[in-house]
């Protein structure tokens, strides 16, 4: 009996040590944010993104200086940033991803369709609208709306852009918006937090949230902050900050032009 007990105690000590080592990765002298340097309008190395402004709000509430660890999003992003201990929180992380531990969500957004305000598709608000047939439609390949579009019989009308790109050298969203503006595309179906703020700055374009789609996959996502898997206390601290500062968070998102919907993706949030 002594040997199994001693082994169990040794394993418990090792597990506790491992948890302490993970907890020790978090800085207590700065809010260290993991971010893409070229993911405008969300995050940008020049500080102009709305996620930059949200990070500034959190740092102010924590009374800590704000520091960034910049790394392009894509394969290996979480490992090279959060897991390697280079930073302590990822802003704007979709709920449910198992690579991180999610905080409570601080907003919900959806995909939508971008058209010209004066164009023939200006009234389209769902992907089964017959007006979309035979049009040049931009979409990011592999994203949920591409499935809806294919099911609606629009596969031959779709022009796809790559999902994972280095935004320092490629700009799929910008290319699609330019196409809609100059007429080489009739519409583009894009993620709201990427397209909404950019469309807000262009008087010729409009973004219509897709809240009427039926069937899967879902087109709306609850957005959280991502932390390391074992950092429960840090997650609770961030959850408290989100809860106590939700009105200021909403104001930053509204001002940026991020389309906000209810938690079930059925209606716009005022």
C-alpha positions, 0 to 999 in steps of 0.5 A, spaced: 500 500 500 505 504 501 508 504 494 502 506 490 500 511 496 507 514 495 507 514 487 500 518 488 503 523 492 509 524 487 504 525 482 500 530 485 506 534 487 508 534 480 501 536 477 501 542 482 508 544 480 506 544 473 500 548 474 504 553 478 509 553 473 503 555 468 500 560 472 507 563 473 507 565 466 502 571 467 505 577 468 503 581 474 507 588 471 503 589 465 497 587 461 501 583 455 496 582 449 497 577 443 495 580 437 496 580 429 500 586 427 496 587 421 489 585 422 485 591 421 480 593 423 481 589 429 488 589 431 494 593 428 501 595 430 499 602 430 494 601 435 488 603 430 484 597 431 478 596 435 481 590 439 487 595 441 482 600 444 478 594 448 485 592 450 487 599 452 480 599 456 482 593 460 489 595 461 486 602 464 481 598 469 487 593 471 491 599 472 497 596 468 501 598 462 499 595 456 504 591 452 503 587 445 506 581 443 505 581 435 505 575 431 501 573 424 494 569 425 494 563 422 497 556 424 501 556 430 499 563 433 496 560 439 503 556 440 507 561 439 504 567 443 500 564 449 502 557 450 510 560 449 508 565 455 510 571 450 503 574 452 497 573 457 491 574 453 488 573 446 483 579 444 477 577 440 477 569 440 471 565 438 467 561 443 468 554 443 476 553 441 479 548 445 486 551 444 485 556 449 480 557 455 475 562 453 472 567 458 465 569 458 463 572 451 463 580 450 460 581 444 456 576 439 457 578 431 455 575 425 457 574 417 453 579 412 453 581 405 456 587 403 453 591 397 453 598 393 448 602 396 445 604 389 446 597 386 441 592 384 442 587 390 442 593 396 435 590 398 438 583 399 438 580 406 438 572 405 443 568 401 437 564 398 434 571 395 434 569 387 437 576 386 444 573 387 443 568 382 448 569 376 452 574 380 459 575 381 460 573 389 466 574 393 467 569 399 472 567 403 473 559 402 472 555 407 468 559 412 460 558 414 457 562 409 460 558 403 456 552 405 450 556 405 451 559 398 453 552 395 446 549 398 443 555 395 445 554 388 450 559 388 457 555 387 458 557 380 457 564 382 462 564 388 469 567 387 473 564 393 479 568 397 484 564 402 482 563 409 489 563 412 493 569 409 499 573 412 495 580 412 502 583 412 502 582 405 495 580 403 488 583 404 482 578 402 477 583 405 480 589 402 480 586 395 473 584 396 470 591 398 474 594 393 471 589 388 464 591 390 466 598 390 468 598 383 463 593 380 468 587 379 464 583 384 456 584 385 457 582 393 461 580 398 459 575 404 464 577 410 465 576 417 462 582 420 467 585 425 472 585 419 467 588 414 463 592 418 468 598 420 471 598 413 464 599 410 462 604 415 468 608 412 465 608 405 459 612 403 458 607 397 457 601 401 453 597 406 453 591 410 447 587 411 447 582 417 445 575 415 440 574 421 435 570 417 439 564 414 436 557 416 440 551 417 447 550 419 453 552 419 451 557 424 453 564 421 454 568 428 459 567 433 460 569 441 467 572 441 471 572 448 478 573 450 483 567 450 487 565 456 491 559 458 487 552 459 489 552 467 489 560 469 482 559 472 483 565 476 485 570 471 479 568 467 475 570 473 478 576 473 477 578 466 470 575 466 469 580 472 472 586 468 467 584 462 461 584 466 463 591 470 465 594 463 460 591 458 457 598 457 464 601 455 465 595 451 459 596 447 460 603 446 467 602 443 464 596 438 458 600 436 463 606 434 468 602 430 462 599 426 462 592 429 455 589 427 452 586 434 447 581 434 443 578 440 446 571 443 442 567 438 444 571 432 437 572 430 436 580 431 441 586 431 443 588 438 441 596 439 
